[in-house]
Amino acid sequence: MLRVEGLSAWYGEAQALREVSLHVDAGEIVTLVGRNGAGKTTMLRCLMGLHGSYGRTVGTISLLGEDITGLAPHRRARRGLGFVPDDRGVYATLSVEENLTLPPATKLGLDPWPLERVYEAFPRLRERRRFAGTKLSGGEQQMLALARVLRTGARLLLCDEPTEGLSPLVVQQIGDILREVKAAGVTVLLIEQNVHFAATVADRHYLLAEGRIVEALDNDQVREREDELLDYLGI
Ligand code: ATP
């Protein structure tokens, strides 16, 4: 689905990514784990084509075997890339339903999720459908941000730390939603600091340190090394 080769990125003179190579296969959930400042957000911005407004990149990114390295963000979105940013990007003055009906369908993505299907998967959003974005809790905003990308028919979701700051119950709900998203054939690359959660929801993991991939881990390795990883991540 996604293949990244030799990706480096800079902010001015400061290098944030160093020759990162990774892949995500169709139908997988893969996490990017790393300390604050390791380069995780920069990685997602590069994949979505958003790093250009910050600085320079080299390397190649391909989606479904096609080189998308030079494409603008909206063209990547049309090919089925969906970005769920860490600030969630919910339109604060619009209602939940307006947020859900705004995004256009992608041209080369999966079938966009109809509103009814979104409400089945996210019953909380149905209850809140007339509420303005500002009136939502952090968890509800996260659900709305995820649902909005599914409405476009995205085939690969890039999620920047969807569980950050959420209560354990809501984290569990986000996990259920991600599993449902995967069952619907959507592939996910996820930034995640909660390694316990990561091992319950994802298939594989990459550990990023100082802009490099230092380890590729499977779930058993993450579970065996959970304490060490939490210590390393400073959590
Ligand atoms: P966090 O979880 O804290 O967001 P991260 O792993 O996502 O961390 P990035 O945000 O990608 O890390 O940051 C990687 C490096 O790039 C850091 O050294 C950071 O200070 C730097 N950086 C990030 N954004 C900018 C920016 N807009 N301008 C300059 N440097 C930046």
py3Dmol code that shows the C-alpha trace and the ligand (Angstrom):
import py3Dmol

protein = """\
ATOM      1  CA  MET A   1       0.000   0.000   0.000  1.00  0.00           C
ATOM      2  CA  LEU A   2       2.638   2.501   1.161  1.00  0.00           C
ATOM      3  CA  ARG A   3       6.374   2.364   0.621  1.00  0.00           C
ATOM      4  CA  VAL A   4       8.809   5.012   1.841  1.00  0.00           C
ATOM      5  CA  GLU A   5      12.441   4.911   0.802  1.00  0.00           C
ATOM      6  CA  GLY A   6      15.306   7.036   2.108  1.00  0.00           C
ATOM      7  CA  LEU A   7      13.086   9.850   3.353  1.00  0.00           C
ATOM      8  CA  SER A   8      14.922  12.768   4.947  1.00  0.00           C
ATOM      9  CA  ALA A   9      13.367  16.065   5.993  1.00  0.00           C
ATOM     10  CA  TRP A  10      14.726  19.378   7.281  1.00  0.00           C
ATOM     11  CA  TYR A  11      13.411  22.481   9.016  1.00  0.00           C
ATOM     12  CA  GLY A  12      15.931  25.020   7.725  1.00  0.00           C
ATOM     13  CA  GLU A  13      19.316  23.516   8.638  1.00  0.00           C
ATOM     14  CA  ALA A  14      17.885  21.171  11.282  1.00  0.00           C
ATOM     15  CA  GLN A  15      17.351  17.620  10.049  1.00  0.00           C
ATOM     16  CA  ALA A  16      14.202  15.981  11.485  1.00  0.00           C
ATOM     17  CA  LEU A  17      14.112  12.720   9.441  1.00  0.00           C
ATOM     18  CA  ARG A  18      17.162  10.696   8.409  1.00  0.00           C
ATOM     19  CA  GLU A  19      16.805   8.242   5.552  1.00  0.00           C
ATOM     20  CA  VAL A  20      13.634   6.639   6.823  1.00  0.00           C
ATOM     21  CA  SER A  21      12.457   3.552   4.937  1.00  0.00           C
ATOM     22  CA  LEU A  22       9.283   1.729   5.884  1.00  0.00           C
ATOM     23  CA  HIS A  23       6.273   0.030   4.361  1.00  0.00           C
ATOM     24  CA  VAL A  24       2.659  -0.541   5.281  1.00  0.00           C
ATOM     25  CA  ASP A  25       0.839  -3.414   3.598  1.00  0.00           C
ATOM     26  CA  ALA A  26      -2.830  -3.261   2.588  1.00  0.00           C
ATOM     27  CA  GLY A  27      -5.121  -3.955   5.534  1.00  0.00           C
ATOM     28  CA  GLU A  28      -2.462  -3.490   8.207  1.00  0.00           C
ATOM     29  CA  ILE A  29      -2.446  -1.178  11.193  1.00  0.00           C
ATOM     30  CA  VAL A  30       1.129  -0.035  11.794  1.00  0.00           C
ATOM     31  CA  THR A  31       2.300   2.317  14.529  1.00  0.00           C
ATOM     32  CA  LEU A  32       5.114   4.826  14.686  1.00  0.00           C
ATOM     33  CA  VAL A  33       6.393   5.038  18.241  1.00  0.00           C
ATOM     34  CA  GLY A  34       9.010   7.466  19.524  1.00  0.00           C
ATOM     35  CA  ARG A  35       9.854  10.129  22.080  1.00  0.00           C
ATOM     36  CA  ASN A  36       8.674  13.717  21.717  1.00  0.00           C
ATOM     37  CA  GLY A  37      10.662  15.316  18.923  1.00  0.00           C
ATOM     38  CA  ALA A  38      11.637  11.976  17.314  1.00  0.00           C
ATOM     39  CA  GLY A  39      10.079  13.067  14.012  1.00  0.00           C
ATOM     40  CA  LYS A  40       6.723  11.253  14.014  1.00  0.00           C
ATOM     41  CA  THR A  41       4.549  14.232  13.078  1.00  0.00           C
ATOM     42  CA  THR A  42       7.098  15.315  10.470  1.00  0.00           C
ATOM     43  CA  MET A  43       6.842  11.819   8.971  1.00  0.00           C
ATOM     44  CA  LEU A  44       3.046  12.028   8.601  1.00  0.00           C
ATOM     45  CA  ARG A  45       3.276  15.553   7.198  1.00  0.00           C
ATOM     46  CA  CYS A  46       5.802  14.355   4.605  1.00  0.00           C
ATOM     47  CA  LEU A  47       3.527  11.457   3.630  1.00  0.00           C
ATOM     48  CA  MET A  48       0.596  13.821   3.161  1.00  0.00           C
ATOM     49  CA  GLY A  49       2.724  16.323   1.194  1.00  0.00           C
ATOM     50  CA  LEU A  50       2.402  18.982   3.883  1.00  0.00           C
ATOM     51  CA  HIS A  51       6.061  19.308   4.833  1.00  0.00           C
ATOM     52  CA  GLY A  52       6.821  21.530   1.821  1.00  0.00           C
ATOM     53  CA  SER A  53       5.499  24.575   3.676  1.00  0.00           C
ATOM     54  CA  TYR A  54       8.021  23.917   6.478  1.00  0.00           C
ATOM     55  CA  GLY A  55      11.174  22.785   4.691  1.00  0.00           C
ATOM     56  CA  ARG A  56      13.000  20.470   2.322  1.00  0.00           C
ATOM     57  CA  THR A  57      12.688  16.705   1.844  1.00  0.00           C
ATOM     58  CA  VAL A  58      14.454  14.010  -0.190  1.00  0.00           C
ATOM     59  CA  GLY A  59      13.472  10.368  -0.711  1.00  0.00           C
ATOM     60  CA  THR A  60      10.552   8.634  -2.365  1.00  0.00           C
ATOM     61  CA  ILE A  61       7.011   7.840  -1.280  1.00  0.00           C
ATOM     62  CA  SER A  62       4.819   5.474  -3.253  1.00  0.00           C
ATOM     63  CA  LEU A  63       1.175   4.608  -2.782  1.00  0.00           C
ATOM     64  CA  LEU A  64      -0.192   1.472  -4.448  1.00  0.00           C
ATOM     65  CA  GLY A  65       3.007   1.201  -6.477  1.00  0.00           C
ATOM     66  CA  GLU A  66       2.819   4.748  -7.853  1.00  0.00           C
ATOM     67  CA  ASP A  67       5.332   7.416  -6.978  1.00  0.00           C
ATOM     68  CA  ILE A  68       3.466  10.249  -5.217  1.00  0.00           C
ATOM     69  CA  THR A  69       6.561  12.085  -3.917  1.00  0.00           C
ATOM     70  CA  GLY A  70       5.960  15.229  -5.961  1.00  0.00           C
ATOM     71  CA  LEU A  71       2.171  15.404  -5.576  1.00  0.00           C
ATOM     72  CA  ALA A  72       0.335  18.208  -3.770  1.00  0.00           C
ATOM     73  CA  PRO A  73      -1.667  17.212  -0.651  1.00  0.00           C
ATOM     74  CA  HIS A  74      -5.071  17.398  -2.384  1.00  0.00           C
ATOM     75  CA  ARG A  75      -3.851  15.058  -5.139  1.00  0.00           C
ATOM     76  CA  ARG A  76      -2.649  12.574  -2.524  1.00  0.00           C
ATOM     77  CA  ALA A  77      -6.058  12.832  -0.854  1.00  0.00           C
ATOM     78  CA  ARG A  78      -7.729  12.037  -4.181  1.00  0.00           C
ATOM     79  CA  ARG A  79      -5.628   8.888  -4.388  1.00  0.00           C
ATOM     80  CA  GLY A  80      -6.974   7.749  -1.055  1.00  0.00           C
ATOM     81  CA  LEU A  81      -4.652   9.185   1.589  1.00  0.00           C
ATOM     82  CA  GLY A  82      -6.503  10.551   4.612  1.00  0.00           C
ATOM     83  CA  PHE A  83      -4.862  12.652   7.326  1.00  0.00           C
ATOM     84  CA  VAL A  84      -6.208  12.928  10.878  1.00  0.00           C
ATOM     85  CA  PRO A  85      -4.032  15.677  12.418  1.00  0.00           C
ATOM     86  CA  ASP A  86      -3.175  15.887  16.124  1.00  0.00           C
ATOM     87  CA  ASP A  87      -5.328  19.018  16.543  1.00  0.00           C
ATOM     88  CA  ARG A  88      -8.154  16.986  14.900  1.00  0.00           C
ATOM     89  CA  GLY A  89      -9.027  19.808  12.492  1.00  0.00           C
ATOM     90  CA  VAL A  90     -12.726  19.828  13.396  1.00  0.00           C
ATOM     91  CA  TYR A  91     -14.635  22.885  12.103  1.00  0.00           C
ATOM     92  CA  ALA A  92     -15.573  24.452  15.423  1.00  0.00           C
ATOM     93  CA  THR A  93     -18.540  26.539  14.273  1.00  0.00           C
ATOM     94  CA  LEU A  94     -20.141  23.787  12.190  1.00  0.00           C
ATOM     95  CA  SER A  95     -22.315  21.009  13.582  1.00  0.00           C
ATOM     96  CA  VAL A  96     -21.133  17.415  13.702  1.00  0.00           C
ATOM     97  CA  GLU A  97     -23.347  16.561  10.741  1.00  0.00           C
ATOM     98  CA  GLU A  98     -22.090  19.538   8.736  1.00  0.00           C
ATOM     99  CA  ASN A  99     -18.508  18.449   9.460  1.00  0.00           C
ATOM    100  CA  LEU A 100     -19.424  15.003   8.161  1.00  0.00           C
ATOM    101  CA  THR A 101     -21.138  16.166   4.993  1.00  0.00           C
ATOM    102  CA  LEU A 102     -18.442  18.619   3.895  1.00  0.00           C
ATOM    103  CA  PRO A 103     -15.564  16.475   2.659  1.00  0.00           C
ATOM    104  CA  PRO A 104     -15.629  15.462  -0.991  1.00  0.00           C
ATOM    105  CA  ALA A 105     -15.222  11.801  -1.918  1.00  0.00           C
ATOM    106  CA  THR A 106     -11.797  10.714  -3.150  1.00  0.00           C
ATOM    107  CA  LYS A 107     -11.549   9.579  -6.760  1.00  0.00           C
ATOM    108  CA  LEU A 108      -9.329   6.552  -6.284  1.00  0.00           C
ATOM    109  CA  GLY A 109     -10.228   5.583  -2.748  1.00  0.00           C
ATOM    110  CA  LEU A 110     -12.551   2.968  -1.292  1.00  0.00           C
ATOM    111  CA  ASP A 111     -16.311   3.505  -1.266  1.00  0.00           C
ATOM    112  CA  PRO A 112     -16.976   6.525   0.953  1.00  0.00           C
ATOM    113  CA  TRP A 113     -18.809   5.631   4.159  1.00  0.00           C
ATOM    114  CA  PRO A 114     -22.462   6.780   3.966  1.00  0.00           C
ATOM    115  CA  LEU A 115     -23.652   8.932   6.875  1.00  0.00           C
ATOM    116  CA  GLU A 116     -25.780   6.081   8.235  1.00  0.00           C
ATOM    117  CA  ARG A 117     -22.784   3.760   8.384  1.00  0.00           C
ATOM    118  CA  VAL A 118     -20.745   6.422  10.170  1.00  0.00           C
ATOM    119  CA  TYR A 119     -23.512   6.789  12.767  1.00  0.00           C
ATOM    120  CA  GLU A 120     -23.668   3.022  13.245  1.00  0.00           C
ATOM    121  CA  ALA A 121     -19.927   2.920  13.877  1.00  0.00           C
ATOM    122  CA  PHE A 122     -19.947   6.100  16.000  1.00  0.00           C
ATOM    123  CA  PRO A 123     -23.307   6.176  17.876  1.00  0.00           C
ATOM    124  CA  ARG A 124     -21.992   9.072  19.967  1.00  0.00           C
ATOM    125  CA  LEU A 125     -21.750  11.214  16.837  1.00  0.00           C
ATOM    126  CA  ARG A 126     -25.378  10.459  15.994  1.00  0.00           C
ATOM    127  CA  GLU A 127     -26.393  11.660  19.463  1.00  0.00           C
ATOM    128  CA  ARG A 128     -24.315  14.798  19.007  1.00  0.00           C
ATOM    129  CA  ARG A 129     -25.106  15.438  15.352  1.00  0.00           C
ATOM    130  CA  ARG A 130     -26.622  18.896  15.949  1.00  0.00           C
ATOM    131  CA  PHE A 131     -23.853  19.998  18.331  1.00  0.00           C
ATOM    132  CA  ALA A 132     -21.200  22.490  17.206  1.00  0.00           C
ATOM    133  CA  GLY A 133     -17.606  21.241  17.025  1.00  0.00           C
ATOM    134  CA  THR A 134     -16.698  23.456  20.009  1.00  0.00           C
ATOM    135  CA  LYS A 135     -19.188  21.626  22.239  1.00  0.00           C
ATOM    136  CA  LEU A 136     -17.583  18.223  21.754  1.00  0.00           C
ATOM    137  CA  SER A 137     -15.287  16.479  24.208  1.00  0.00           C
ATOM    138  CA  GLY A 138     -11.753  15.534  23.099  1.00  0.00           C
ATOM    139  CA  GLY A 139     -12.866  11.955  22.436  1.00  0.00           C
ATOM    140  CA  GLU A 140     -15.865  13.070  20.396  1.00  0.00           C
ATOM    141  CA  GLN A 141     -13.662  15.402  18.353  1.00  0.00           C
ATOM    142  CA  GLN A 142     -11.282  12.528  17.685  1.00  0.00           C
ATOM    143  CA  MET A 143     -14.170  10.341  16.547  1.00  0.00           C
ATOM    144  CA  LEU A 144     -15.438  13.127  14.290  1.00  0.00           C
ATOM    145  CA  ALA A 145     -11.976  13.623  12.766  1.00  0.00           C
ATOM    146  CA  LEU A 146     -11.711   9.890  12.036  1.00  0.00           C
ATOM    147  CA  ALA A 147     -15.261   9.650  10.719  1.00  0.00           C
ATOM    148  CA  ARG A 148     -14.773  12.614   8.434  1.00  0.00           C
ATOM    149  CA  VAL A 149     -11.807  10.967   6.745  1.00  0.00           C
ATOM    150  CA  LEU A 150     -13.752   7.707   6.338  1.00  0.00           C
ATOM    151  CA  ARG A 151     -16.506   9.711   4.626  1.00  0.00           C
ATOM    152  CA  THR A 152     -13.994  10.548   1.874  1.00  0.00           C
ATOM    153  CA  GLY A 153     -13.357   6.864   1.178  1.00  0.00           C
ATOM    154  CA  ALA A 154      -9.714   7.105   2.252  1.00  0.00           C
ATOM    155  CA  ARG A 155      -7.874   3.794   1.843  1.00  0.00           C
ATOM    156  CA  LEU A 156      -4.889   4.716   4.031  1.00  0.00           C
ATOM    157  CA  LEU A 157      -5.424   6.713   7.220  1.00  0.00           C
ATOM    158  CA  LEU A 158      -2.512   8.671   8.698  1.00  0.00           C
ATOM    159  CA  CYS A 159      -3.476   9.329  12.326  1.00  0.00           C
ATOM    160  CA  ASP A 160      -1.437  11.598  14.576  1.00  0.00           C
ATOM    161  CA  GLU A 161      -1.806  10.257  18.119  1.00  0.00           C
ATOM    162  CA  PRO A 162      -5.574   9.737  18.241  1.00  0.00           C
ATOM    163  CA  THR A 163      -5.549   8.626  21.893  1.00  0.00           C
ATOM    164  CA  GLU A 164      -3.564  11.557  23.295  1.00  0.00           C
ATOM    165  CA  GLY A 165      -5.239  13.075  26.335  1.00  0.00           C
ATOM    166  CA  LEU A 166      -8.255  10.747  26.248  1.00  0.00           C
ATOM    167  CA  SER A 167      -9.648   8.740  29.162  1.00  0.00           C
ATOM    168  CA  PRO A 168      -9.045   4.954  29.239  1.00  0.00           C
ATOM    169  CA  LEU A 169     -12.682   4.273  28.299  1.00  0.00           C
ATOM    170  CA  VAL A 170     -12.499   6.551  25.252  1.00  0.00           C
ATOM    171  CA  VAL A 171      -9.112   5.070  24.283  1.00  0.00           C
ATOM    172  CA  GLN A 172     -10.830   1.673  24.300  1.00  0.00           C
ATOM    173  CA  GLN A 173     -13.603   3.043  22.057  1.00  0.00           C
ATOM    174  CA  ILE A 174     -11.025   4.458  19.632  1.00  0.00           C
ATOM    175  CA  GLY A 175      -9.401   0.990  19.602  1.00  0.00           C
ATOM    176  CA  ASP A 176     -12.746  -0.631  18.725  1.00  0.00           C
ATOM    177  CA  ILE A 177     -13.252   1.903  15.945  1.00  0.00           C
ATOM    178  CA  LEU A 178      -9.771   1.303  14.519  1.00  0.00           C
ATOM    179  CA  ARG A 179     -10.424  -2.450  14.477  1.00  0.00           C
ATOM    180  CA  GLU A 180     -13.710  -1.806  12.662  1.00  0.00           C
ATOM    181  CA  VAL A 181     -11.950   0.495  10.206  1.00  0.00           C
ATOM    182  CA  LYS A 182      -9.408  -2.254   9.531  1.00  0.00           C
ATOM    183  CA  ALA A 183     -12.190  -4.817   9.046  1.00  0.00           C
ATOM    184  CA  ALA A 184     -13.675  -2.457   6.448  1.00  0.00           C
ATOM    185  CA  GLY A 185     -10.446  -2.766   4.441  1.00  0.00           C
ATOM    186  CA  VAL A 186      -8.858   0.544   5.434  1.00  0.00           C
ATOM    187  CA  THR A 187      -5.112   0.581   6.141  1.00  0.00           C
ATOM    188  CA  VAL A 188      -3.811   2.698   9.036  1.00  0.00           C
ATOM    189  CA  LEU A 189      -0.477   4.283   9.941  1.00  0.00           C
ATOM    190  CA  LEU A 190      -0.771   5.595  13.456  1.00  0.00           C
ATOM    191  CA  ILE A 191       1.425   7.614  15.790  1.00  0.00           C
ATOM    192  CA  GLU A 192       1.027   6.112  19.231  1.00  0.00           C
ATOM    193  CA  GLN A 193       2.834   6.666  22.535  1.00  0.00           C
ATOM    194  CA  ASN A 194       0.573   4.315  24.477  1.00  0.00           C
ATOM    195  CA  VAL A 195       2.480   1.128  23.665  1.00  0.00           C
ATOM    196  CA  HIS A 196       0.025  -1.067  25.556  1.00  0.00           C
ATOM    197  CA  PHE A 197      -2.795   0.229  23.360  1.00  0.00           C
ATOM    198  CA  ALA A 198      -0.555  -0.012  20.277  1.00  0.00           C
ATOM    199  CA  ALA A 199       0.036  -3.736  20.882  1.00  0.00           C
ATOM    200  CA  THR A 200      -3.705  -4.404  21.215  1.00  0.00           C
ATOM    201  CA  VAL A 201      -4.733  -2.573  18.060  1.00  0.00           C
ATOM    202  CA  ALA A 202      -1.847  -2.740  15.583  1.00  0.00           C
ATOM    203  CA  ASP A 203      -0.078  -5.472  13.604  1.00  0.00           C
ATOM    204  CA  ARG A 204       3.452  -4.041  13.612  1.00  0.00           C
ATOM    205  CA  HIS A 205       5.441  -1.125  14.979  1.00  0.00           C
ATOM    206  CA  TYR A 206       8.374   1.078  14.032  1.00  0.00           C
ATOM    207  CA  LEU A 207      10.433   2.768  16.723  1.00  0.00           C
ATOM    208  CA  LEU A 208      11.672   6.180  15.608  1.00  0.00           C
ATOM    209  CA  ALA A 209      14.564   7.898  17.425  1.00  0.00           C
ATOM    210  CA  GLU A 210      16.188  11.177  16.397  1.00  0.00           C
ATOM    211  CA  GLY A 211      14.652  10.959  12.960  1.00  0.00           C
ATOM    212  CA  ARG A 212      15.703   7.349  12.227  1.00  0.00           C
ATOM    213  CA  ILE A 213      13.869   4.054  12.342  1.00  0.00           C
ATOM    214  CA  VAL A 214      15.870   2.190  14.961  1.00  0.00           C
ATOM    215  CA  GLU A 215      13.743  -0.939  15.347  1.00  0.00           C
ATOM    216  CA  ALA A 216      10.849  -2.769  13.729  1.00  0.00           C
ATOM    217  CA  LEU A 217       8.819  -4.625  16.365  1.00  0.00           C
ATOM    218  CA  ASP A 218       5.939  -7.088  16.372  1.00  0.00           C
ATOM    219  CA  ASN A 219       3.228  -7.199  19.056  1.00  0.00           C
ATOM    220  CA  ASP A 220       4.930  -9.913  21.113  1.00  0.00           C
ATOM    221  CA  GLN A 221       8.133  -7.878  21.246  1.00  0.00           C
ATOM    222  CA  VAL A 222       6.212  -4.768  22.318  1.00  0.00           C
ATOM    223  CA  ARG A 223       4.387  -6.714  25.046  1.00  0.00           C
ATOM    224  CA  GLU A 224       7.596  -8.309  26.327  1.00  0.00           C
ATOM    225  CA  ARG A 225       9.360  -4.941  26.401  1.00  0.00           C
ATOM    226  CA  GLU A 226       6.426  -2.751  27.467  1.00  0.00           C
ATOM    227  CA  ASP A 227       8.074  -1.443  30.681  1.00  0.00           C
ATOM    228  CA  GLU A 228      11.367  -0.757  28.940  1.00  0.00           C
ATOM    229  CA  LEU A 229       9.608   1.053  26.090  1.00  0.00           C
ATOM    230  CA  LEU A 230       7.465   3.159  28.449  1.00  0.00           C
ATOM    231  CA  ASP A 231      10.607   4.076  30.351  1.00  0.00           C
ATOM    232  CA  TYR A 232      12.403   4.948  27.121  1.00  0.00           C
ATOM    233  CA  LEU A 233       9.473   7.047  25.890  1.00  0.00           C
ATOM    234  CA  GLY A 234       9.412   8.868  29.227  1.00  0.00           C
ATOM    235  CA  ILE A 235       5.828   7.910  30.023  1.00  0.00           C
TER     236      ILE A 235
END
"""
ligand_1 = """\
31
ATP
P 5.893 15.301 19.255
O 5.245 14.076 19.749
O 6.492 16.167 20.340
O 5.095 16.092 18.241
P 7.346 14.142 17.052
O 8.033 12.838 17.188
O 6.064 14.214 16.336
O 7.212 14.779 18.485
P 8.207 16.217 15.283
O 7.115 17.146 15.710
O 8.108 15.593 13.962
O 8.409 15.094 16.385
O 9.591 17.005 15.421
C 10.843 16.465 14.948
C 11.919 17.539 15.093
O 11.626 18.628 14.224
C 12.023 18.132 16.487
O 13.383 18.384 16.757
C 11.258 19.430 16.394
O 11.772 20.387 17.300
C 11.489 19.853 14.955
N 10.340 20.605 14.416
C 9.068 20.188 14.343
N 8.265 21.116 13.787
C 9.067 22.161 13.504
C 8.871 23.467 12.906
N 7.656 23.836 12.481
N 9.943 24.268 12.782
C 11.166 23.887 13.213
N 11.435 22.693 13.749
C 10.412 21.847 13.912
"""
view = py3Dmol.view(width=600, height=400)
view.addModel(protein, "pdb")
view.setStyle({"model": 0}, {"cartoon": {"style": "trace"}})
view.addModel(ligand_1, "xyz")
view.setStyle({"model": 1}, {"stick": {}})
view.zoomTo()
view.show()
